[in-house]
Amino acid sequence: MPLLTYFTILVLIALFVVLKTFVVVPMREAVIVERLGKFRAVLPPGFHFLIPFFDRIAYRHETREQVIDVPSQACITRDNIQVEVDGLVYLQVLDPERASYGIEDYRRASINLAQTTMRAEIGKLTLGQSFYERESLNETIVQEIDKASNPWGIKVLRYELRNITPSANVVNTLEKQMEAEREKRAEITRAAAEKESTINLSEGERQEEINISEGEKQRRINVARGRAEAISIIAGATAEGTERIAAALQKEGGSAALKMQLVEEYIGTISEIAGKSNVSVVPLELARIKGFFEGLSEVAGRVPDQRKEA
């Protein structure tokens, strides 16, 4: 029984020595080896031998690109608005030795530096600028973090702002402001539409008045032209008739025919006047005879009066 116990102890000791003697470094890691507490080497990926009890693995570093979540923090913008901001830092270990001995914990240091830089950069911008200037803000934060983390043996590849969240009161105020802005734009649009409608109506009325006046003008011109043409035609017909009468008078019996025509027209005119009026119309000779007798009656009436006076 004691021999079995001794053998088991020896096996365990041998196994421990073997484990401390050989080390396999995977492709994604870099191993820092110390000898008697002093930095000895950075072991690349592969199989390596160590001196038991003298060499030890002090640090293991991830050599791939790492994503570190930056917790949300309160920031004050240039226009004194409080916002909650969080983001992501992408970094990579380039010098395992400096990452081991240059700083205690490069991950925590990167997070704190990212928060500090982000708070400072947000304070330089207004709330509106912080929303649409994310690209320039990310680049500025990367430059500042990379400059400060250079002695740590890491490389900050990029920084991404994930969320910029204003407080509930600010969100409510912004919603009211956007609603007021939308209402303002709607009022401007309605006013512009009413203005355009008024202009179109007035333009239509103006055009209607112009069309009516043009039509009236054209009607008067047409009427005047018609009258002028009628007068011209009548004048031409009268002149032609006069010429024919003059020609007829030059012929034999023309004067008698003209007198006969005039007598007929005279008689027709007298008959027409007598039929349409209440005035008695008599021939001129009868009117003279009637006047003669009326004069005699008046003279006869005056004679007895003169005798009585005598």
Secondary structure as UniProt FT lines:
FT   HELIX           2..21
FT   STRAND          22..25
FT   TURN            27..28
FT   STRAND          29..35
FT   TURN            36..37
FT   STRAND          38..43
FT   STRAND          46..49
FT   TURN            52..54
FT   STRAND          55..62
FT   STRAND          66..76
FT   TURN            78..79
FT   STRAND          82..93
FT   HELIX           96..101
FT   HELIX           106..122
FT   TURN            123..124
FT   HELIX           127..132
FT   HELIX           134..149
FT   HELIX           150..152
FT   STRAND          154..166
FT   HELIX           168..249
FT   TURN            252..253
FT   HELIX           254..276
FT   HELIX           284..309
//
